[in-house]
């Protein structure tokens, strides 16, 4: 069903289109109606993926809330339908609809937590632990609930880039999680499905438990 707001605010964007770039000024935000958008940031001269967002998520709001340059780059990964909301329209929506204001606050808080968590992940010296922690972060902050579990719109390559681990480590971890029926890669679409986030957390805790001397 078409969103009643789409005729007024809607826009269709093709895969590969850059919605905005880090450092640019911004006067509008986007609400994703369908498709996928990758958020990335330049860190130490290298582009690093921060999140892949899908239906119901919004992006670009910080530039119009604090009137500062864009803090990241947004690139369409999969053909998307978007609502484009300007600063004055957003202000009106927030002032007249408390539910919209509450949703915005909750999402901003969740993203701040996810950003802090990514910093902690990158400080972890164990590359395989970084992979599992990164997968947990995405499942909790950006995952999509499906019949088979929480779908994370992130490929093995994207996960490796994000947490600073070799691709081989990502594949090793995913094979192990698949054997344990905790998570698995989708054959098409470049996504990972976490069947049970609770079991993923338990497995992480088990791996982090100190072992008696001489025990592998």
N, C-alpha and C positions, 0 to 999 in steps of 0.2 A: 504494500500500500504506500502511495506517495505521501511524503510529509506535507501537510498543508502549508508549511513555511517555505517549501522548496521553490514554488513559482516566484516568490519574492526575493529570497536570499540564496537560492540554489546555484551551484556551479558544478560542472563536470570536469574532471582533470584526468589526464592520461598518465599511465605509468612512465616514470622518468621525469615528470615535471617537478621543478623546484618551487614550492609555494613561497618560501622565504629563506633568506640566507643569514647566517650568524653575522651580527654586526650591523645589519640594515635597520633602518627605522621601520616601525610598523604601526598601521592605523586600523588593523582588522584582525580578527581571530577566525578560526575555522572549526566547525563541528562536523565530524565524520559521519555521514549517513551510510556509506558503504565503501568497501575498498580498504587499503592499508597505506599508512604513511609512516616513514622512518624518520626519527628524530636523531640527529647526530651533532657532534661538537668537535671542534679542533682542540686537541690536547697535545702539547709538546710537539706541534708541527704535524700531527697525524690525526686524521679524522676518526673519531670513535663513535660507534653507535650507542645511543642511550636507551632507546625504546622503539618498538614497532607498535603503532596504535591502530585500532580498528573501530568498528561501528560504536557510536555513542561517546567516543572520546573527543575532547576538544584540544586545540593547539593554538599557540600564538597569543594566548590571553595576557601573558606577562607584559608584553611590549605596550599594550594599551592600558593596562592597569597601573603600571609605574612610569609610563612614558619614557622608557629607556630602549636602547637598541636590542634587537633580537639576540637572545643568548644561545641560540642553536639554529641549525638548518633543518628544514622540513622537506622531505622528498617523497613524492608519491611512488609507492612500490607496486601497487595494483590499482588499475582504473578505479577512480573514486568519485562519489557524489558528496559534495560538501555544502554546508551552509556557511556563508561568509557574513560575519557580523562585525559592523563598525563600532567604534568607541561609543558614540552617542546611543546607538541601539542597545549595546550591552548595558550601559548605565541605566537606560529606561527599563530593561528587562529585570535588572537586579533590584531597582527601586520599587517595582510594581509586583514582583513575584518572589516571595521569600523562598520558595522551593528551589528556584534557579540559583539564588544566592547561596543556599545551603549546599547544593550540589557542587557549586564552584569552589566553595571553601573546603569541602571534603576532598575533592580531587587535587586541589593545590597542596593540602596537607599530605596526601598520599604520595604525591610526586616529590615533595621535599624529603620524606622518609626514604623513598626509593633512591634519590640522589645521594643521601648520606650513606645508605647501605652500599651503593656502588663504590664509594670511596673506601669503605672498610674492606670490601671484597678485593679491591686492587692492592691493598696492603698485605693480603694473605700470601705467604711465601709458597704455598702448595698450589701448583697449577691445576691439579684435578679438583681440589677443594674449591678453587675459584669457579670452576665450571659448574659444580653442583650448587654453589651459593648463588651464582648468576642465574641459573635456571629457576631456583626457588624465588629469587627476587622478581623475575618476570612473571612467574605464575601468580604470585600474590598481588603484585602491583598492576599488571597489565593483562593478565590472563583472561581468556574467554571460556566461560563454563559451557561444556558440551556433554552429550550423553556418555562419551568415553573418558571424560576427565577435563582437566583445565588445558585449553589449547594455548600454546605460546607461539605467537607469530614471529618466530626467530629461527633461522637456519643454523646448522652446526657452524658454518663459516661465520655467521653474524655473532654467535655466542662466543666463539674463539676470539674474534676481534674485540668484542666488548670487554671481556675479562682478562685480556692479555695472555691467553694460553695458546699453545700450539694446537692446530686442528687435530693432530693425532691424539692429544689428550682428550679433546671433546668427544671424538669417536670412541675412545676407550671407555669413557664414563657412560656414554649413551648405550654402548653394548652391555655394560654391566647393569645399568638401570633397566634395560629391556629384559635381560635374563631374570631380573628380580620382579618384573612386571610393575615397576614403579613409573617408568616413562618410556616413550618410544618416538622415533621420527616418523612423520607421515611420508609415504612414498612420493606424493606430489604436493606441491605448494610450499615447501621449505618451512614447515612448522614442526613443533615438538609437542606431544601431548603428555602431560603429567597425569597419570591415572589416579594417583593418590598423593596429594601434597603432604598429608600427615606422615605417610610412610617415607617420603623423601626427607622430611625433617628428622625422623627417627634414624634413618640411615646416616645422615650427616652427623648426628649426635654420637652414633655408634663409632664412626670413623675418627671422631675427635676425642674419644675417651682415651685416657692414658693407658698404655699397655704395660704389663709387668716386664721387667728387664729380661731380655732373651726371648720374648714372645713376639712373633711377627704380626 
